[in-house]
Amino acid sequence: MSSRSEKTKAIRHARYHGRVLVDGRWFNPTAPHGTASGYNNYGCHCVPCTAAASAAVLARNRRRYAQRVLVGGRLVHPAPGIGHGLPDTYKRYGCRCLPCCVAHSQMQRSRRAK
């Protein structure tokens, strides 16, 4: 193991390997419970870790949504490199530029067609 990503993968693998099923949820006894880190880095899906991870995602999305600016009557996220024209950008960043709206609509249509 030489690269940092390989070390990170090995650490995460060891953490995930220590999980056990408790009441139908993955539980990691070594995780810092009630934190987003417990959910994301240790794979612990106990109720406190799941709630903390959900709250962190919600807070991150609210911060992203607050950064939007009005351009041509549409709320657009101004950050360069976020990947306009993707359904993910529509949802995670709240970008309503035309390419993001088109991508989101196409995704919705393909989901309904299944």
Sine and cosine of phi, psi and omega as CSV:
sin_phi,cos_phi,sin_psi,cos_psi,sin_omega,cos_omega
0.00,0.00,0.88,-0.48,-0.02,-1.00
-0.85,-0.52,-0.61,0.79,-0.07,-1.00
-1.00,0.07,0.38,-0.92,-0.01,-1.00
-0.90,0.43,-0.62,0.78,-0.02,-1.00
-0.91,0.42,-0.57,0.82,0.04,-1.00
-0.92,0.40,-0.64,0.77,0.04,-1.00
-0.91,0.42,-0.67,0.74,0.02,-1.00
-0.88,0.47,-0.69,0.72,0.02,-1.00
-0.88,0.48,-0.67,0.75,-0.01,-1.00
-0.91,0.41,-0.66,0.75,0.02,-1.00
-0.90,0.44,-0.73,0.69,-0.01,-1.00
-0.89,0.45,-0.65,0.76,0.02,-1.00
-0.87,0.50,-0.69,0.72,0.01,-1.00
-0.90,0.44,-0.65,0.76,0.02,-1.00
-0.91,0.42,-0.69,0.73,-0.02,-1.00
-0.93,0.37,-0.54,0.84,-0.01,-1.00
-0.91,0.41,-0.42,0.91,-0.02,-1.00
-0.99,0.11,0.05,1.00,-0.03,-1.00
-0.98,0.22,0.46,-0.89,0.08,-1.00
-0.72,-0.69,0.43,-0.90,0.05,-1.00
-1.00,0.10,0.82,-0.57,0.06,-1.00
-0.76,-0.65,0.89,-0.46,-0.02,-1.00
0.80,0.60,0.64,0.77,0.07,-1.00
0.98,0.18,0.12,0.99,0.01,-1.00
-0.84,-0.54,0.58,-0.81,0.08,-1.00
-0.95,0.31,0.75,-0.66,-0.04,-1.00
-0.78,-0.63,0.76,-0.65,0.06,-1.00
-0.92,-0.39,0.91,-0.41,-0.06,-1.00
-0.91,0.42,-0.35,0.94,-0.02,-1.00
-1.00,-0.07,-0.05,1.00,-0.06,-1.00
-0.96,0.28,0.51,-0.86,0.15,-0.99
-0.97,0.22,0.99,-0.12,-0.15,-0.99
-0.93,0.37,0.54,-0.84,0.00,-1.00
0.99,0.14,0.31,0.95,0.01,-1.00
-0.79,-0.62,0.42,-0.91,0.08,-1.00
-0.91,0.41,-0.51,0.86,0.04,-1.00
-0.89,0.46,-0.64,0.77,0.03,-1.00
-0.87,0.50,-0.63,0.78,0.00,-1.00
-0.96,0.27,-0.78,0.63,-0.12,-0.99
-0.98,0.22,-0.68,0.73,-0.12,-0.99
-1.00,-0.07,-0.41,0.91,-0.02,-1.00
-0.94,-0.34,-0.18,0.98,0.00,-1.00
0.95,0.32,0.38,0.93,0.00,-1.00
-0.99,0.10,0.84,-0.53,-0.02,-1.00
-0.92,-0.39,0.52,0.85,0.10,-0.99
-0.91,0.41,0.25,-0.97,-0.08,-1.00
-0.85,0.52,-0.72,0.70,0.01,-1.00
-0.90,0.44,-0.63,0.77,0.01,-1.00
-0.94,0.35,-0.64,0.77,0.03,-1.00
-0.90,0.44,-0.68,0.74,0.01,-1.00
-0.90,0.43,-0.66,0.75,0.01,-1.00
-0.91,0.42,-0.66,0.75,0.01,-1.00
-0.91,0.40,-0.66,0.75,0.03,-1.00
-0.89,0.45,-0.66,0.75,0.02,-1.00
-0.91,0.42,-0.61,0.79,0.01,-1.00
-0.92,0.40,-0.66,0.75,0.04,-1.00
-0.91,0.42,-0.69,0.73,0.02,-1.00
-0.88,0.48,-0.69,0.72,0.02,-1.00
-0.91,0.42,-0.66,0.75,0.02,-1.00
-0.90,0.44,-0.69,0.72,0.02,-1.00
-0.91,0.41,-0.61,0.80,0.04,-1.00
-0.90,0.44,-0.65,0.76,0.06,-1.00
-0.89,0.45,-0.68,0.73,0.02,-1.00
-0.90,0.44,-0.69,0.72,0.00,-1.00
-0.89,0.46,-0.58,0.81,-0.02,-1.00
-0.93,0.38,-0.33,0.94,-0.02,-1.00
-0.99,0.10,-0.14,0.99,-0.06,-1.00
-0.91,0.41,0.49,-0.87,0.05,-1.00
-0.80,-0.60,0.43,-0.90,0.00,-1.00
-1.00,0.08,0.88,-0.47,0.02,-1.00
-0.76,-0.65,0.91,-0.41,0.03,-1.00
0.87,0.50,0.57,0.82,0.02,-1.00
0.99,0.13,0.09,1.00,0.00,-1.00
-0.84,-0.54,0.61,-0.79,0.09,-1.00
-0.99,0.15,0.88,-0.47,-0.09,-1.00
-0.84,-0.55,0.64,-0.77,0.07,-1.00
-0.99,0.10,0.82,-0.57,-0.13,-0.99
-0.99,0.11,-0.14,0.99,-0.10,-1.00
-0.90,0.43,0.76,-0.65,0.05,-1.00
-0.96,0.29,0.55,-0.84,0.09,-1.00
0.99,0.16,0.24,0.97,0.01,-1.00
-1.00,0.05,-0.12,0.99,0.07,-1.00
1.00,0.08,0.89,0.45,0.06,-1.00
-0.89,0.45,0.53,-0.85,-0.02,-1.00
1.00,-0.02,0.29,0.96,0.02,-1.00
-0.87,-0.50,0.61,-0.79,0.03,-1.00
-0.87,0.50,-0.53,0.85,0.00,-1.00
-0.90,0.44,-0.62,0.78,0.00,-1.00
-0.92,0.39,-0.57,0.82,0.05,-1.00
-0.87,0.49,-0.70,0.71,-0.07,-1.00
-0.99,0.16,-0.79,0.61,-0.12,-0.99
-0.96,0.28,-0.55,0.83,-0.04,-1.00
-0.96,-0.28,-0.17,0.99,-0.01,-1.00
0.93,0.37,0.40,0.92,-0.04,-1.00
-0.97,0.25,0.76,-0.65,-0.01,-1.00
-0.89,-0.47,0.49,0.87,0.10,-0.99
-0.92,0.39,0.33,-0.95,-0.08,-1.00
-0.85,0.53,-0.72,0.69,0.02,-1.00
-0.87,0.49,-0.61,0.79,0.01,-1.00
-0.93,0.37,-0.64,0.77,0.02,-1.00
-0.90,0.43,-0.67,0.74,0.02,-1.00
-0.89,0.45,-0.71,0.71,0.00,-1.00
-0.88,0.47,-0.67,0.74,0.02,-1.00
-0.90,0.44,-0.69,0.72,0.01,-1.00
-0.89,0.46,-0.66,0.75,0.02,-1.00
-0.90,0.43,-0.64,0.77,0.03,-1.00
-0.89,0.45,-0.71,0.71,0.00,-1.00
-0.88,0.47,-0.67,0.74,0.02,-1.00
-0.88,0.47,-0.68,0.73,-0.02,-1.00
-0.92,0.39,-0.56,0.83,0.06,-1.00
-0.91,0.40,-0.68,0.73,0.00,-1.00
-0.92,0.39,-0.49,0.87,-0.04,-1.00
-0.96,0.29,-0.33,0.94,-0.05,-1.00
-0.96,0.28,0.00,0.00,0.00,0.00
